[in-house]
Amino acid sequence: MRWLWSSLLALGLIWTVPRAVAGEMPLRRFQYQSWSTEAGLPQVSVYDVAHDADGYLWVATENGLARFDGTRFDNFNRENTPAMASRWVSKLYRGKSQRLWIATRRNLLRWEAGQFTEQAMTGAAPGRVRDLVEDADGHLWLAGDVLLHERGKAMLPVPGWAGAATALAAEGDALWIAGAHGVLARHSGGHLQHFHFAQLDEAVVGAMVWARGALWLASSKGLFRLRDGVLEAQPLQSDPLPPNLTSMAVDAAGALLLGSDKALFRVRDGAPAERLDAGTAGGFAAIISVRTGADGSLWLGSQQQGLRHMWPDRVDRLSTEEGLRDARVWSLAAQADGVLVGHNGGFDHLAGERFTPVADAAALPDPKGYAGFIDARQRRWLGTFRGLVRIDADGGGRVEFAALAGLQVNGIEESPDGVVWVASSGGLFRIEDDQAVAVGAQSGLDEQMVRFVLADWDARLWVGTEHGLFRQDGARFARVRDSGLGTTFITSIAQLSDGTMAVGSLDQGMFFRVGGIWRHIERRPGLPVDSASILVQHRDSLLVVHADGVYRFPLRELASATLAGGQLRHIEILLQDHGDRLGSSRVRCCNYGGNGKALVLGDTLLLATLNGVARIDLRERPQRVPRVAIRAIRLARAGSASAGMALPMGVRDLDIDFGTIDFRQARLLRYRYRVCGPDADWIDAGQRAAAIYTNLPPGTCRFEVQARYLSQEWGPGARLELTVPPYFSETWLFKIMLFGAAGMLIAAWVKRRERRLMRQKAALRAEVAKRTAQLAEANQDLAKNIQILAAASVTDALTGLHNRRFMQEHVLHLFAELIRARTDGSADAILGFILVDIDFFKAVNDRFGHAVGDDVLCAVGRALREAARDSDYVLRWGGEEFLLVVTNSSRAELVNIAERLRLNVARVTTGGAEPQPVTVSLGYVAYPLDGIALERHEWSTALAVADKALYGAKESGRNCAATIVFDGAERASWGDDEIRAALEASPMAGATLVVAPRSLV
């Protein structure tokens, strides 16, 4: 059967697997990798990315700028980059002159020749820069709080434009400009022409591109196309409300890539819009920037989740999204119109990129379809974990084999005489005329767990078991004992095109029968793993599948590699499963241990995996060779050095950083380095991209470093020449002088040596004891002072409560805990703010004096602390005002907490001969504000709402608690400015003061 299928495939007479090119592959099947703060990104909000001329990726965040090579982030901020006037970097742009433009909230920078240079600007700072673009003449335009363009060496305002600009797009010699509230203009020939479209009223245009002969606008009201003066909305989804689009880019095929807070969209000409939701596999949330690569790849920036790279790979998978009923796939078998796929829920038929059911659990002895096979008469043999059935080609006849009931079927093979052989957990079975007969131990096959069965070109059977390999010899089977095969766990057997028998094992490498002699290739330097679970030939290469991936090597290397000391030199990694990594895609490779676990159809390899059918494009591609570069040289006590320079006198220790730019296979990179002279042998650095040398000898040293991908050839090296100057004591002159002086001094030195050493020893002991005692005492005092100062800096001296500085230092921690709680599923998690003000406190001071006033403040502080929970924070906010920060609570519970505070304070009196009761007024609020998204307003705005509510309580008669409720659907789009404006309006706009009843607690 094998040679029949191979011949048909070679002639293209049966179904082959269609390939998805980059522009056609669905976004959900792209490979992806993500990075956030745990990988070194300075902050989670990525506003833009751009590649520089050297290939580095630059990343703009709220907390600085980062340069990325796929492994390491080098971060730039105001502390280490004086040219940056602000940490917040909002836009990047690589111009035609290869300069990288960097826009912060306060200035504009250029990165060129390894340096940052500030660009001169006229007028006010640009604020948050939303777009940068060059016109046809190479002049830069900037869209921010103002619209600027490059003239000479400065950025100047654009005449005729007023207000902020949100997006720019170049159309030949013209430039399109979008402003606030849907304002649109076109600049051409020095003239600015304004347009108005009702559809864009109140819309925020986040990005524009000129593509396919039209202007495309991504906005808060969805996608629009402007062509021949007509603006048309472009539907992207079935929902009645258009998506809130934040960013847009065009790929090499002309498709639009659009980011939104909930999904990524791709719009191709003549095809329905494609959507990848944030909550699905491969989806990314809160997208605020999109960039495309020439190879069809994508870079996405998120408001909350950092950076993501997506690309169409040679490896993809077909799974439940394509109709597969269960993602855990066990077997594959080729047939004339597709592939028979066995999985945990039965068997499906794969044709094109869609699965249709063939046999479900009810029609099988066991639900798990573990081994499928198509015989010469196109009958389906369906092996399961507990038995075997056969179904005729027309789907009519069905035969279940009682002899195999309860047995795990691992493999099925048909010999040229039409006999079907079954490898099972109960041994090998022979099926002829629908009669299944076990091949017993009397035939020489004395192993029960049979994993693989193969009929070679001479119709001889080869049988792989968990404890050795067997070969058929007439009516009997003989155990193959050469090279340890007699006890090895055999997982795969194949006959290569030249007749060579190839055997794969679970953990003992590969075995080849060449010229009647078995040769063994076990793990050596260069071979990725010990496992060779599946062996499949494709053209002139051998594919090796193991539990963590797939590699291949040319068959021409087989002869030399099987000799003593031989090595496979041209290994190509096709798939490497790195396991579950946060924010990365994964093909869960690979199932093995039986026939039909892998299938080559044309130039495509199909694999049975734990998350569907993996497809690997086997067509030859140019081998990528990593090019390593030396990044930095750090000298002990002397800063940095450059290539080819002499080290400063006295410096013998240095660190050398090197690396390779790779955003997809960085985990496969390996390095080695050497210094010719001190140690000429290569040092294997693994994945560490740094070399550390100490105490280098004098002379000229040549440092050399190379990189390669796992198990592949080493790439070209990078070299560095350094000269280490000798100390005077290392020169010949010093040695000659020393030799002469030594003879003169030896005699006198010997006489005085013992006496001097004794004196020095005694003095040294006394001095060490004295200094040790002094140091211990000083360390104790220092530790105590540090503790006292740290506590005092965040504590109110009068009341002993935390102060305002404590809040400033801990607010980021509280905010992070709130975000984590809401991300982990507690969508209603809040922070509560309760402002407390003592009623008529000035009268207390005026009547009883400040000493009594201080006592009242302390008593109120104690009452608040007693009424608060252990998880809450009580602060003296200033004067007679206190703040309670409530955690682990709900909006409904805040009013009860506020009332409990009020009642507990009501027990406090002024003391003295005529004690007076003390009351407080309270303003409380939950953050985030009800109906307003967390990311749209700051905690300080919520505190302002609480303050407004406090004054409302004062105006409502004091001695009560109040809050402010925002109503109206429009509040969902409010930010800090709108909330504060509503509070300052008289009366308040869209907000209501609510005074809590005094009987709640």
N, C-alpha and C positions, 0 to 999 in steps of 0.2 A: 504493500500500500504506500509506503513512504516514497519509493522511487516514482510511483504513478503521480502522486500529488506534486512532487518536486518538478517533474517534467511539465505538468500542466501549468504550474505557476511560472516556470521559465518561459513558456510560450505565451503567457498571458491569457490562457483559456479559461481560467476561473476567476472568481471575484477577488479583487485586491482592495486594500484599505485606502480610502481617499485621504489625501493629506490636506490639512488646513494651513494655508499660507498666513503670514503675519496679518495681512489686512482683513482676512476672513475668519480667523480663529476667534471664537467668542471670548469676551473679556474674562468670563468666569474660568476659562481654562488657561489663562496666562499664569506663568509662574510669578511669584512675588516675594519680596523680602522687605521688612520694615525695621526702622531704627527709631529709638526715642532716647530719653535722658539716660537710661541705664546703659546705653551704648556710647555715651559721651556727647550726645546732642545737647546744646546748652539750654534748650527750652522746648516744650512740646508743641508750640504753635509755629508751624513752618509756613511763612508767607510767600516764599518764592525760592526757586533753585535756578542755577545756571552753571554751565560748564565753562571753564576757562580754556585758553589755547593749549595748555599742557594736559588737559583731560580731567583735572580735578573738578569735583562738584562743590559748588558754593551754596550754602544754605542760609537763608535769612530767617531769624527768629526774633522774638520779643526780648531775648536776653543776650543778644550779640550775633555775630557772624561766625559760621563754621566752614572750614575747608575739609572735604572728605575724599578719601581714596578708596573707599569700600571696606576699610578695616578700622581706620582711626579718624576721629574728628580733631582737627586743630582749631581751637576757638579763639576768636578775636573780640575784644570788648574795650571799654573805655580805659580799663586798668592797664592793658598791655598794648593798646593801639591809640595813642593820643589823638590821631586824626579823626577818630570817631567821636562826634559830639553827642551821640545818644546810643544807648544799648539797643534800642528798638530799630531793627532793620526790616523795612517793609517791601523793598523791591530790588531786583537784580536784573542786569541786562548786559549781554555780551554784544558789543558793537562790531561794525564791519572792520574796524582797525584792530580787532581782537582785544581791545580794552574791556575790562569788566567794570561796569558802573554799579555802584552800591549806594542805595538811598536809605538814610536813616531819617528819624523824625525831625532832625535839626540841621542836617547838612547832606551834601552829595559828594561821594568819593569816587576815585578811579584807582583800580588795581592794575598796574602794568610794571614790567621789569622787576617784579618782586617787591613793590613798594606801594603804599597807600598815599594818594595825593588828594587834597581837598579841592573841589571845584568851586570857583568863585560864583556867587549868586548875588543878584541885585534885589533888594526889597526884603520882605519877610521870609522867614524859614518856610520850607514847603509843607511842614506838618507831615502827616502820613502820606507818603507817596504811593499812589495806587497803580501807576503804570509808567513805563519808560519805553521809548521807541526812537529809532533814527529815521529821518526822512531820506529822500532819494539822494540828497547831497551829503549824507553822513552826519548831519547835525542832530544832536540829541534833543528830544522833547520830553518834558516831565509833567505828569498829571498828578496833582496833589491838592492841598488847600488853595493853591494858586496854579496857573498854567504857565510854564516857563519853556523857553527854547534857547538853544545854544547859539550864541553870537560872539564870534571871536573867542575869548578865553573866559567868558562869563555866561551865566544863565540869566536871561532877561524875561520880564513879563511879555505875554503875547498881546499886541494891541487889538482892541475890539472884543476881548474876552474878559468877562467878569465872573468872579466866584470860583468854586472848586471844580476840578475836572476829575473824572473817575476812570476813564479808559481812553486808549489811543489805538489807531489802526492805520497803517500805511497802505495807500492805493496808488501805486506808481509814483508820480510826482506830487500827488495830493496826500493830505493827512486828515483823518476823521477824528473828531474829539467829542466825547460824551461828558456831560456835566450832570449836576444834581437835578432831580425832578424831571428826568427825561430830556434835558436839553441836548441837542445834537447839532454839530457844526462841521463844515468841510473847509479846510484851508488849502488853497491852491493859488499859485502865482502871486503870493503875498496878500491875497484877499481871503476874508473869512465870511463864509455864507452859512447862515443859521437856518435850521429846520425845526418844525414842530409837528409831532405826531401824537394824536390823542391817546393812542395805545400806550405811549411811554409816560403819560402823566403819572407823577408820584413814583415812577419806577427808578430803581438804582441800577444803572448799567455797570456791571462789574468787569466786563471784558469785551473786546471787539476784535474781530479778525476780518481781513479781506480774503475770500476764498471762493473759488468756483464762480467768479464773475459777480459776486454780491458781497455786501457788508453784512456780517452776522453779529448779532448783539446778544450777549448773555446777561440777563437781568434778573431782578427780584420778581419779575412777572413772567419769567420763562425765556425761551429763545425766540428771537425775531430775525427775519431776513429782509434787508433793504435792497431792492433791485429795480432799476429804472424809475426811481422815485416812489415806489410802492413798498410800504412796510407791511409785512405779513407775519403773523404768529406761526411758529412751527411746533406742532404738538410733539411732546416727548413721552407722554404717558397717558394712561386711560383715566387717571384721576381728574376730577373737574377743575382742581386748582393747579396751576402750572408750578413747576419746581422753582425754588429760590436759587438761581444759579449764581455762583460766586466767581467762577474762573472758566477759561476756555483756551484751547490750543488746537492746532491743525497738524495731523501727522503727515508722513511722506506720501500717503495714498490720497490725501485730500479729505480725510474724514475729520469731523469735528469731535473733540473730546471735551466734555463739559462736566465741571465739578459742582456739587451742591452739598447742602448740609446732610442729605440723606442718601445720596446715590451718585454714581459716576455714569454718565451717558456717552454713547458714541453714535454719531449721526453720519452715515455714509450715503453717498448719492445713489438714489434709486433703491434704497433698502430701508426697512423699518428701523426706528431708533432702538438702540440696544441699551439696556439699563442693568447696572450692577449695584444692588442695594447694599447699604452699609451692614445690615445684619446677616447677609449671606456669606458663604465661604468665598474668600477673596475680596469681599467688600471692605470699604474704608469709610470711616465716619467723618463728618464735618470738614469736607474738602474745601480748602481756600486757595489752592494753587495747583495748576496742571501744566506740565511741560512734556513735550514729545521728543523722541529721538529718531534719527534717520532709519534705524533698524526696526521701527514699529514699537519701541519700548515707551514706557510712560514713567514720569516722576510725579508723585502726588504729595502735596503738603496738607496736613490736617490742622485744624484749630486745637485739637485735643490729643491726637495720637501720634504726632511726629511726622516722619518721612517714610514714604513707601516707593519702591521701584517695582514696576511690572513689565514683563516682557514675554513675547511669544517664543517658546523654547522648542527644541527638537523633541522634547518629551512632553506629552500631554496625556490626559486620561479621559476615558468614557465611563460614566458611572450613572448614578440614579437620575441625574439631570437629563440623560439621554434615554431614559426608560428602563434601565437596569433595575430589576426588582430588589436586589440585595447587593450591596457594594463589596461584600467579601467573596471574591472570585477564586475558584479552585482549579478550573480546567478550561482549555481552549482546543477546539478541533475544527479544521478547515473543511468546508463543503462547497459545492459548486456555486451557491448563491450567497455565501456569507460565512459566518463563523458560529459554531455551537459553543455557547458559554455556560459553564456550570458554576453555580454559586450557592450561597446558603439557603436560598429559597427555591431551588430547582434548576431548570435550564432555560436559557433564553437564546434567541437567534439574533445575531448582529449583522445588519446589512446597512451599508453606508455609515451613518453615525447614529442609528436608532436601533434599540433593542425591542423585540417582540417576544412574548412568552412562547415556549415550546412545551415544557412540562412543568407543572407546579407540584407542590409537596404531596397533594392527594394522589397523584399518579405514580409516585415513587415509593420505594421501600423506606426511604428516609428523606427528609427535606433537603439535605445538603448534597448538591450535585458535584461530586468530587472528581469524577473521571468521565469525560465524554469522548466518543469515537464514532467516525463515519466509515463504514466498510465499503468494499468495492461495489456493492449493490445499493449504496446510498441509504442503508439502514442505520438508524441511530442507536448506539449502545450507550446507555445512561447508567454510570456507576455512581453509587452513593456511599455514605458512611456505613450503611447496613444492608447492602445488597445491590443487585444488578437487574435491569430490565432492557429489552430490545424492542424498538418500535420500527415498523416497516416504513419505507420511504414515503408512502402515501399517507402515513399516520394511522393506518387501519390496524394491522396486526400488532399485538403486544404479547411479549413473552417475558415472564419473570422466572429467574433461575433459582430454584429452591436450594441447590447445593451451595449457593453463595449467600443465603439468607443470614443476616446478622454480621456479615463480614464487610470490612472497609475495602472498597475497590480503589486501588492506587493507580492502575494503568491497564490499558487495553491495546493489543496489537493483533494484526492479521498477517499470517504468513502467506506466501504465494499459492499454497494449495487450498486456500480458503478457510483454514482453521483459525479460530479466534482464540487468543491467549489472554488470560486475565491475571494480573498481579494483585494480590489481596493480602489482608492481614492474616488469612488462614492458609497462605501458600499460593502456588501457581496452579491455575485451572486451565484445562483444554476444553473448548466448546466446539462440537461438530454435530451437525444435524440437530441443533437445539438441545444437545445433551452435554452437561457440564461434568467433567471428571477431574478430580484432584490429582496433581502430579505428586505422588507420595515420596517419602524418604527413601523407599526402596529403589527409586530411580536416581538416587544420589543427591537430590535437592532436599537437604535436611534443615532448611530454615523456613520458619512460618511467615515472618513479616517480609513479603516480597514487595519492593518499591517500584521496580522498573523492568519492562520486558521489551526486547528488540529483536527483530528478525533481520539478519544481515543479507548481503547480496547473494550469499550461498544458501539462503533459507535456514541458516543455523540460528538458534535462539541464544541470546545473551540475557541473563537474568541478574538484576541487582537487588540485593537484600540489605537489611540493616547490619548484617555481619558477614559481608563478603560478596564476591562476584562469582557467578556460575556460567559455564559455557556448555551448550548442548553438544553431545558427541554421540550421534546415532540416537538410540532410544534412551540414553542416560544423560545425566548432567554431572559435570566435574567442577569442583571448586578451583578457581584460579588463585594460586598461592604466590605468584611472582610479585615482587616489590611491595609486599604487605597487603595486596588486594584480598587475600583470603579472610581478613577480619575487618575490613573497612566498611563504613556505612556508605553504601552506593546510592546516589540520588539521581544520576543521569547516565545514559549510554548513547553514543552517537557513532555513525560511520561516516567518515569524511569523504570528500569527493575522490581522493586518491586511494581509498580503501582502508586507510588507517582507522583503527578502532580507538575511540576516545571515551574515557570514563571520568565522571565527576563525582566528588565525594562531599560529605557534609563538612569535614574539617581537616582533611588530609591532602588537599590540593587536587591535581589532575594526573591521570595516567594515560599513556598512549602506547599502542602496540604497533611498533615500527619494525618492519622486516622480521616479524615473528618474535620480537623481543619487547618486553614491557619496559617503558621508561616512566619515571616519576618526576613531576614538577611540583615541588612543595613550595611553601612560602619562603621567598628569598628577598633580599633588598630589591625593590622595584615591583614585586607582586603585591597587589592591594590587600588581599585577605587569604586565609587558609582554605576558605570554602570555595568550591566550584560546583554549585548546586545544579546548574543546568548548562549544558554545552550545546550550542547550535551553530552550524556553519552558515555564513552569508558570503557569497562570492568567494574572495580569497582571504577572508578573515574568519577567526573563530570567536564567537560571542560567548562570554562567560557570565552567567547570572549567579548572584549570591544573595544572601539575606538583606544586604544593604545597598545593592545596586547592580550595575552592569558595566563590564568593560570588554574591549576586544583587542586582538593583536593579529598581525599578519601571519598566515600559516607558513610563510617562508622562514620564519624564525623558529619554527617548531623543532627542526632537526638540531640546530645548535643549542637551543634551550634545554633539550633533554640530555645533553652531555654533561659530564661532571664539571661543575663550575659555570655552566651556561646560565644565560639570563635573558629574559624577555625585555627588549629595549624599547619597543615602540608600542607601549600600552596606551590606549585611548579610553578615558573614562566617559561612558555614555550617560550614566545615571548614578548618582550618589545620594542615598537617603541619610540625611543627617539627624533623623529623628524629629520629635516634636520640639520645635523652637518657636517661641512667642513671636507672632507677627510674620511668619514665613510659611510659604506653601510647602506641601509635602506629597510625594508619591510614595506610598507605604510599600516599598518593595520588600520582598517578592515571595510568593508561595512556591514551594518545590517539594520534592520527594515523591515523584510519580510521573507517568507519561502525561503529555499534553499541558504542561505548565507554561510553555512558551511556544510561540508560533511565528515563523518568518513568512510574510506574504509580500513578494516583490522586494521593495526596499524599506519595508516596515517590519519592526519587531513588536509583537503583541505579548504582553506579560500578564499573568494572573496575579493580582495584588490584593491587598486588604482594603483598598478603596476604589475598586473598579478595574477596568482593563487599561493598562498603561500602553501607550503607543510611542515608539521611538523611531525617528526618521534615521535610517541607516545610510543615507546618501553621504558620500565623502564631503567633508567640509575642510577648508583650510585650518590646519592645526594652529590653535592660539598659543603663542609663546610669550610668557610673561617677561616684561622688560623691567628690571629692577633699577632703581635710582637711589643714590645716596642723598638723604634729606637734610641731615644736620649732623654737625660734629660738635660735641660739648667737651670742653677741656676742664679738668679740675682746677679751680681757683683762677681760671683765666678766660671765662666766657666761651666764645665759639671761634672756630677756625674755618678757613676755606681750603679747597683742594689745592695741593701743591705747595703749601706754605710750611715754613719751619715752625715747630712748636716753640712757645716761649721757654726761656731758660727755667729749669726747675719743674716743668710740667711733664709728667710721665704717664698720667692716667687720662683716658678719654673714653667717651661713649659715642658710638656711631649709629645713627638712626638711618634706616633704609626702608624701602617699601615698593609696592607695585600697585598701580591703579587697576582695580577690578571690582565691579559692583555686583557681580553675580556668583563668581566662584572663588571668592576670597578665602573660604574655609578650606579649599583644596590647595592653597599656596603653601609651598615649603621653601625654606631658605638655607643656604650654606655660605660660609665665609672663611677666609684665611688671611693671614699676614705673612707674606714671603719674607723670611728672615727669622723672626722669633719662632714661628710654627708654620711650616709649609703645608701641613696636612689640613684638609678641609674640616671645618667644624660644622656639624649638623645642627642648625638652629631651630628646626621644626617650623612652627608658625610664628616664632618670636622674631620681630623685625628690628633687632638691635644687637650690636656687638659691644662688649665691655672689655677694655684692656686696662691693666694696671702695671705700673713699673716697667714700661717699655725700655728696652736697651737703647743706647745711643746709636745713631746711624740713620739711613734712609729706609723707610718701611713702605711696602706697597700693599695696601688693603684691597681685597677683591671679594665681591659678593655676587651670588647668582640666585635665581629663583626658578621654580618649576611648579607645574601642577602635579598633584599626587600621582606617583608612578610613571610620570612622563619624563622626557628629556629636559636637561637643564637648559635654560635660556641664556642669552648673552649676558656677560657680567658687567658690573660697574667697578671702576678702579679709582683708587685714591693714593696719591703719593704724599707722604709726610716725612719730614726730617726732624729727628730728635737730637737736639744739640747736647753734647756731653758736658757733664760737670767738670770743673777744673781738676777735681780729684780723679777723673776718668781719663785724663790726657797723659801722654808719655812723659811730658816735662814734669808733671807732678810726681809721677812714679819714680823718676830718677832722683828728684830732690828728696823725696821721702826716704828712699833707700840710703842716701848719704847721711841724712839727719838721724836716721834710726840708729846707726852704729854709734853715734856720738852720745845719744841720750839714753841708751839702754842701761849703761852702768849706773848712772845717777838715778834713773827712774826706779831701778830695782831696790836701791838702798832706801829710798823714801817711800816706797809704795805701801808697805804694811802700815807704817805710822799714819800716813795720810788717809788711808782707807778707813782705819778705825775711827779717826776723828770725824770723818765725813759720815760714817754710818751712824754714830751717836747723834750728831746734829740733825741728820735726816730723820731719824726716828722721832726726835722731839718735835721737829717742825711738822711732820706729817700728823702726829697726834694732835698738835695744837690746831692746825688748819682743818682737820677732820671735825673736831668739836665745834669750831666756829661755823663751818659750813652746815652742819646738822642743825645748829640753833637757828641760823639764817633761813634755812629751808622751811623749818617749822613756822617761823614768823611769817614768812611769805605766803605759805599755804593758808594760814589763818586769815591774813589780810585779804587775800583774793576771795575767799569764801564770803567774808563780811561785805566787801565791796560789791560782789555779784548780787547778793541778796538785797543790799540797800538800793541798788540801781533800779530794781523793779518793785520796790515796796514803799508804800506811803508811810512816812515817818510817824504821823500822828495816829492813824487807825490801825496800822499793821496790815492793811489790805494791799493787794496788788495795785499798781498805779497805771497810768496811761502808757508808759513805756513798755510795761509787761504786755499790754495788748498789741502794741506795734511789733514786738518781737515774736509774738505767738500767733498773729493773725494768719500768716501763711500756713502754719501747721494746722490751724482750725479749718482753713479753707481747703487744704488738701484732704483732710479727713472727711469733710462734707462731700467733696467730689468723689472720693473713693466709695463712700456709702451709697451715693446715688448711682455710681457706675456698677456696684455690686448687686443692684436690684432694689435698693431702698429708694425708689424714685421720689418719695415724699419726705426724705430726710431734710432737716432745716438746721440753721443756727438761730437761736432766739436772742434778741437784744432788748433789755428792759432798763430804761433810764429812770432813775429815782431821784427826786429833788425834795429836800426838806421844806415843808411849808413854813412861811413867816420866819425863816432862820435869821434874817437881819434883825427882826424885832427881839429875838432871843439874845443876840449879841448886844443890842442897844440896851436892853433892860437888865440883863444879868451879867453882862461882861463877856469878854472873849474866852476866859477860862471855862465858864459854864458852856459857852458855845462849843469849845473843843471837846468837853465831856459829852455833849449831845452828839457830836459827830462820831465819837468813838462808840457810844451806845447804839446809835443807828447802824453803824458798821457791823457791830456784833449781832444785832437783830437780823440784819440781812443775811449774814453768814449762817446764823442758826436756821433760818427759813430756807436757805438754798440747799440744793442737793450736793453730794460729794463731787459729782461730775461737772458742776457748774463753776463759773469763775466770777468772783465778786471783786470789783475794782472801785477805788475812789477816783472818779473821773475828773474832779476839779471842784474846789469850793465846797458847797453843800450838795453836790451832785455825785451820784454813784451809778455804776453800770454793772448789770448782771448779764453774763454771756451764758446762754442755756444750750447745752448739747444733749444729744440722745433724747429728743422730745419731738412734739408735733405741734402744728399750728393751733389745734384745739386746746392743747394743754397749757399754752402760754398764759392765757387769761387767768387760769387757776393759780399758776405760779405767781403771777403779779399780785393777785388778791391775797395770797398767803403772805407775801412780803409785806403788803400794806398792813395787814392785821397784826403781824408780829412786831412791826415798828410801833403800832398804836399803843403797845404796852410801855413804851419808853416815856419818861417824864424828864423835866428840866432839873429836878432835884431841888435842894435848898428848903427854905422855910415855906415857900409857897410854890410847890411843884406845879408845873403846867404840862399838859399832855403834848406830845410831839406827834405830828402826822406828816405823811409824805404824799406826793402826787407822782404817778408813774405813767410812762409812755412805753408801750411794748410793740414789737413787730417781729415777724419771721422772715429770715433771709434764706432763699430768694423770695421776693415779694410774690404774693399769690397771683398767678396768671402771667408772670413775667419770667422769662427763661434766665437761668443762673448766669450764663455767659453775657447777658445784655446789660448787667448793672453790677456795680461794685458793692462791697459790704458797707463802705462809708456812706453810700446813698441810702441803704437800709437804716443806718444809724441816724441819718438826717430825718428819715420818716419817723423814727422813734422819738426824736427830739421834738418834731412838730406835734406828735401825739401827746408828749409831756406837756407842752404849752396848752394844748387843747384841754388836758385834764385840769390844769391850773384855772383856765377860763371857765371850766364847768363846776367850779366851787371847791376845788382842791380836795385832798384826802380821797382820791379815787384813781382808778387806772383807766387808760384810754388807748386806743389804737386807731390807725387810719386804714380804711379799706378802699382799694382801687377798683373801680367798676368800668364797664364798657369793653367791648371786644377789641378796641384799638390799643389797649394796654399791652397786648401780646407783642407789639412791635416797639414798645417804649425802651429807651435806654436811660442812662444816667441823666442826660440833659432834659429829657421829657419828664422824667419823674420829679426832678427838682423844680422844673417849670410849673408842674401841676401843684406842687406844695406852695410855691410862692404866689400863685394866683389868688386873687381875693374876689369872690370865695374860691376855695380850692377847686381845680378843674379835674373832673373825673375821679375825685377822691372824697371820702366821707369819714368824718370823725365818729368813732363809736366808743362810748363810755361804758365800761363794764359795770354791771350791777354790783352792789357792795355785799351781796349775800351769796356769792358763788362758792365760797369755801366755808 
